[in-house]
Amino acid sequence: MLTNRQLFLLHLGQTSSAPLMLEIEKAEGVFMYGPGGRKYLDLVSGVSVSNTGHRHPRVVEAVKNQVDSYLHLMVYGEMIQSPQVKYAAKLASILPEKLSSIYFVNSGSEAVEGALKLAKRFTGRSRIIYFSNAYHGSTNAALSVQGSEIYRNAFRPLMPGTVQIGFNDFGALDAIDDKTACVIIEPIQAEAGVLLPEKGYLELIRERCSRHGALLIFDEVQTGFGRTGKMFAIDRYGVVPDILVLAKALGGGMPLGAFISSGEIMSSLISNPRLGHITTFGGHPVCCAAGLASLEVIIDEKLSESCESKSAVFKKELIHPAIKSIRGEGLLLAVQLRSHEHVGKVIASAPVHGLVLDYFLFCNDAFRIAPPLIISDDEIKYACRQLLLLLDDTE
Ligand SMILES: Cc1ncc(COP(=O)(O)O)c(C=O)c1O
């Protein structure tokens, strides 16, 4: 009989020549457990998904309760499903007033597709501005606004009318004009290796968009739900977009995405043509129940508030000659080393030291630290001790 490892290589579509290949049997809180009970501290959160940790009891309870009531009923938007309605109302209550209409989809990429379509439909324009080193997903439209040639060049032709400008290049914002449908930006660029906007940059983009009637789209797929020390980057910078894109932690560990706007903007998907976006599974009731429970945990346990002090513990403990810098906000950190080779060795050897680490897509010389927000100070100190040993062993 073949092992799971052999079956993984034989039957799962592969896109990486060197997958992590960790076999996990159970996950709980900040830990994952492999065969024989081997324990790994998760410093990635499934890439900014498990903000409330793995299998938070309130999330598990919500999932079980919903499974006992109903699973899929009908394509999105036809029936009144309590988990969707309750979650949408909760999201609207914590977002700025004009972000009150929530369209649930399956993933971040689908939410980006929906947001771009909505902007085109509402403005009647097709020009889309995006940024160097931006990552918005892997579908065709998301690839069309991806700020790296390496990953998208082989898939041309892509969507026409997209214009790339440099992130934090104030002068390039002149590209926003009367023909622009929208500007799509990650307020903090994640896959670029956690790049922050310079002071006044998001404000200026907001001002230009308003002046030219272009919609501003914030992609908060990675920065949302407390990850950077505020519930959303919107709260950190005080700049409100016309469309907000969410996914990852939105589902509390279940697959869920959303694009969010005012009721007025969203209503442009109702006619000419009707059914301006269709999704079968978007807003699946079990995912919405899990997401709502997870959001309530983030609020009740004040997880975003505690992010800054936890971030400071990482920065204080991680002192090593191999570390050039640590960038980031809250628990979205990029640890910069001297070379890509060293980063590769550190990530590959992390499991030996009981840790799970990951790369950034567009930043070769740094590895990612993005643990569940429930991580304790003691667990952070343990993770840092292991990381320092790991750096010693791989130098
Ligand atoms: C900022 C951002 N937007 C969109 C996406 C795409 O999300 P998904 O993988 O759920 O399609 C990602 C995924 O990493 C992301 O980081």
The ligand as a Gaussian input file, in Angstrom:
#p B3LYP/6-31G(d) Opt

LIG

0 1
 C       -3.696000      40.265000      -0.709000
 C       -4.294000      39.031000      -1.322000
 N       -5.347000      39.160000      -2.154000
 C       -5.931000      38.091000      -2.723000
 C       -5.455000      36.820000      -2.478000
 C       -6.096000      35.638000      -3.143000
 O       -6.819000      34.894000      -2.227000
 P       -7.196000      33.367000      -2.541000
 O       -5.930000      32.572000      -2.472000
 O       -8.192000      33.014000      -1.468000
 O       -7.811000      33.316000      -3.896000
 C       -4.356000      36.636000      -1.624000
 C       -3.830000      35.296000      -1.346000
 O       -2.763000      35.101000      -0.812000
 C       -3.763000      37.775000      -1.036000
 O       -2.702000      37.664000      -0.216000

